[in-house]
Amino acid sequence: MARLLWSLLVAAILAGISAGLSPAVGNSSLPHLTWKLLPTGSSARFRGLAPVSDTVAWVSGTNGTVLRTTDGGATWASVGPALSNSSDEATLDFRDIEAWSADRAALLSIGEGAASCVYVTENGGASWARSFANAEPAAFFDCAAFATPEHGMAVSDPVDGRLRLIETRDGGGSWDVVAYDDDAMPPALDGEAGFAASGTCIATMAGRWYVAVGGAADSHAGRVFYSGDDGRTWDVADATLVGGEGAGVFSVQFRDARHGVAVGGNYSEPDGNVDNAAWTADGGVTWTRAAAFPDGYRSGAAWVPVAGFCDAALAVGPSGSDLTLDGGRVWRRFDDGSFDSVECVEGPVCWASGEDGRVARLVLA
């Protein structure tokens, strides 16, 4: 049913655009999307989001909080690691979570030095094992992604002038620093780093990997590092998004080996709607500015897997949510609620999460 409704929505919106209508918030001429908030009972900020299906999803965030639902968000269970109240563990900020079922998940906390670590569970959060503890004082891990349930990578801000990656080949059970020659990873610009805003500053698709960065001291445009050989060697491209302190590419997502979107902006300007999105059709080698930008800084993006239509994607941020139906060329706002992260699974079923315990599912209204 969800697939049929999405197909009808896409057809109606495209027909409305052809007729000169705008599917923005408040337009009653077309069917529209809205977020249905779910009762988490938490005040944590959930930047980590990992939906598995229409019934199972995990969220993670501030103060070591991890929740899981197995009934579509009607109820949530607190399933985070048992952290010591007498140590820094109690304040760990779990800004990324990856999950494959109601039982298996990997959890990334962010921060300088020892604050960056990974926990894994195979029993729905009943117990967790810490599988990685960062020992490099200069490292600050931002986000993680998995190409398969076994193979994943996490990315840190630059160490000695270059991005640092760790890799797992056993589903997060163990991690190794990725070793590469200097010429295999372009140097970072002064001040350049990733943004731990939604768990999507690193992405993978079809054997390719991508890392989104920004913050360059000379206001250089946000960039996207890319690898076509499973992370062994890397190149980098300007993504045309606004750069400078607190600005750049916050989220990068690909639907296949060639087509991707990048969103971001400046997080200190939540309503800034210029140079905050771009698209690529060549695997991230070149990027083109959107013709119509999302309506503010956007921290997360996700492709919507609609059968027979592959160009739909969502972007979210503190000032609202936007939809594109043409692969990132034109974005239109459909909601003004605050979210940090968005992810979609087959159905399609889309989930979002953010501040004050906000978690929602996307519905037609």
N, C-alpha and C positions, 0 to 999 in steps of 0.2 A: 504494500500500500504506500509506504514512504517513497519508493522509487517512482510509482505512478504520480503521486502528488508533486514530487520534484519536477518530473517531466512536464506536467501541466503548468507548474509555476514558471519554468523556463520559457515554455511556449507563450504563455500569457505576457510575461515581461518583454520578450522580444517583439511580440505583436504590439505591445503598448509603446515601446520605443519607436517602432516604425510609424506609429500613429502620432508621435510627438508627445507622448505622456512620459512622466518621470516616476519610476518606482521608488521614490524616496519616502521617508517617514511621513505619514499623514495623508498620503494619496490613497483614497478609497476606490479609485477606478480599477485597481489591479489587486490580485491576491498578493499578500505580503508576508515576509518572514518576521518572526519575533522570537525572543529568547524566553523560555519558560523557566523561571527560577525554581531551584530545588532546595528543600530544607536540610542544610547540612548541620545546623546547630553549632556552627563554629564561627569564630571571628578572625581566623587565620587568613593570611593572604596566600592564595593558591596560584603560584606561577607554574607549578608542575601539574601536568594533566596527561592522563593516559587512558583513553577509552579503549575497550577491547571489543565491545559489541553494543547492541541497544540496551542491554541490561547490566553489563559489567563495566565499571570505570574506577580509576584510581585518581586521587588528587594529592598533592603534597605542597608544603609551604613553610611558613614561619613557625618558630618555636618547636621545631621537630614534629610538626603535625603531618600525619598521613591518614587519609580516609579512603574507604572502599565501599562501593555499592554493588550489589548483585541483583537488584530489583529495579533497575532503570532510574535510580536516584530517589526513590521514595523513602528509603532509609539508608543511613551511612554508619559504618562501624569504624572506630578509631583503631588502626592496625599498625601504627608506627613502631620503630625500634624502641626498646626499653633504654632510655637515655638517663644518665646520672644527673640528678638535680644539683649535685655539688660540683659539677664540672661545666666546661664550655659546651658540652654535648647538648645540654638542655636548650640552648639557643641556636642550634643548628638550623639553617635555612635550606630546606629541601626544595630547590628551584627546578628540579627536573626529575621526572619519573618515567620509566619505560615499562610496559607490562604486556604480557602475552596471553594471560588467562586470569581467572579469579585467584589463582595460586601463585603464579610466577611474576615477579617484578624486580626491577633494579632502580635504585634511588640514589640521586646525586645531591650532596650538600655543597654549597659554594662558599668561597671566602679565601683569604690568604692563608698560605701554609697549611697547617693541620686541619683547618676548617673545611677544606676540600677533601671529601671522602665518598666512597660508594658503599652502599649496603644492598644485599640481595636477599630475597625470600623465595621459598618454594612451597610455602604452606599458607598462603593468603595473609601473611603478616603475623602469624602466630609466633614466629621467630625470625630473626634477621642475622645475617653474618656480614661483618664489615670486610669487604674484599679488596678495598683499596684505601690507603691512608697516605695522603700527599706528604712527602718529606722534603720537597723543594720550597724554601721560604718565598721565592719569587713567583711561584705558580699560583694562579687563581683560576680554578676550573669553573666554566660557565654553563655548559650544557653537554648533552650526550645524544647519540642516535645509534640505531641498530639497523644493519642491512638485512640481517636474519635474526632469529631468536638467539643465535650463538655468537654472531660477529657484530661487535659494536665499537665505537670510538667516542671518547670525550675530549673536549678541547679546552685548553687553558689560555689565558692571556699570555703574551710573549714572554719567554725566558731567554735571556741572552740575545734579544732582538728578533726572535722567531717564535711563531706559534708552537706550543707544545701539545702533543697528542698522546693519549694513552689508548691502548687497544685491548679488547678481550676476544677470545675465540671460544669461550666456554660459557656464554650467556651471562657474563659478569662475575663469574666465580673467581677469576684472577685477571690481573691487568699488567701490561708492560708498557713502558714509555716507548713510543715509536721512534726508532733511530733512523735518521736520514742525513745524507751529506748536505752541507750548506746550500749547494746549488739545487737541491731537490725541493727546497722550501724558500720562496722569496722572503726577504726581510720585511718585517713590519715597519710601518712609518712611526715616527716619534709620536707617542701618545696613543697609538692604535691598539685596540683591544676588542674583545667580544662583549656582548651584553647578555647578562644572565636574567633575561626579562620574561622568557616564555618557554624555555627549553628547546627553542628552534633556531639557535644561532649556528647549529651544525645540522646538516641534512644529508641523506644518501638516497640514491635511486639508480637502478640499473648499473651497478658497479662503479658509479661515480659518487664523489663526496664533495661537499660544499661547506664553507665556513664564512659566516657574515661578520663583518667588523666595522668599526667606526672610531670616532674620538680622536682622529689625527690632529696634532697640535696646530698644523698650518691650515685647518679647515678643509683639508683635502676631502673630496667626495668619499662617502662610504664605499667599501670595496667588498668583493666576494672572492675568496680563495677557492680554487677548484682543482680536483684531481680526477683524471680519467682512467687511472690504473689502481683503483681500490686503495688510494691513500699513500702510494709509494712515492710519487712525485707530484708537485703542485705548481700551479701558476696562479695569477691573480688578475682581476679586472675591476676597473672602476664601474660602480653600479649606478652612477648618476644621482644617488640620493645625497641630500644635504649632509655635510660633514662638520667637524669641529668638536669641541668638548660636549659630551653627552648626546652626540648626534651621529647618525650613520645608518647602517643596515642592522636592524634588530632581529629580523626573521627572514630565512630563505627556505623556499619549498619548491620541489620539483615533482611533476606528475609522470615524467618519463625521462629518457636520457637527454632530451633537448629542451623541453619547455618548463620554465620556472618563473616564479615571482619573488620579488624582494620587497619588503616593506620596512618602514622605520620612521625616521624623522628626528626630532629633538625632544627628548622626554621632558625637558623643562618647559616646552611649549606644546601642551597637549592638544591645542586647537590648530596648530600649524599644519596647513594643508597644501604645501608646495614642496615639490621634490622629496616626497616621502614614499614613492613606490616606483618600481620599474619591472620590466619583463624581459625574458630572453627566449630565443627559439634556436639557439646553437649551443646548448649545454653550459651556459654561463660564460662563454668566451667574450661576448659583447652583450650590453644591456641597453634598453631603450626606456626613456622616461614614459610614465603613464600619460595618456592624453587627458584624463580626468583623474585627479588624485583622491585617495581616501580623505575623509573629512576630519583629519587630525593625525597626530602622532599615532602610529600603530606598532604594537610590540609583538603581535603574533599573526600568523597566516596559516591557512590550510586549504588544500584542494578538496572539492566536494565530488565524490565518486558517483556521478549521475550516469546511469546506463545510456549509451548513445549520445552523450554530450560531455565532452571532456574539458571544457574551458571555464567551468565555474569554480570560483575560489572565494574564501572569506578572509577578512582582516579585522582584527579587534585591537582596541586600545582603551585608555581611560575615558575618552570622550565619545565612544560609540563603536559601531560595527558597520562594515561595508561589504558589498557583494560585487564581484565582477563576473560577467558572462562571456568575456572575450579574452581570457587568458591574461588579465592584468592590464589591458590597455585602458579600459574605462571602469572606474569604481563608483558605486553609488551607496550612500549611507542608508541603512534600513532600521537602525536602532541606536539609541543614545545612552544606553547603560554602560557601565565601566567593566571591562574585562581585560585580563593580561594575556590569556592563552586560549587557543582554539584548536581542536583536532576533530577530524571526521573519520568514520569507519564505514564499511559497506552497509548499504541500506537504502540511501545514505542516512547516517545518523551523526549529527554534529553536536559536540559538547564545547562549553566554554567555562573558564574559571578566572577568578580574580580576587580583589580585595574584599575584606569583611565577610569572608566565608562564602562568597558568591560562586555558585556553580549553576549552570543552566544547560538545557537542551533546546535545540532549534526546532521550532514548529511553524506550521502554516496557520495564519489567522485571517 
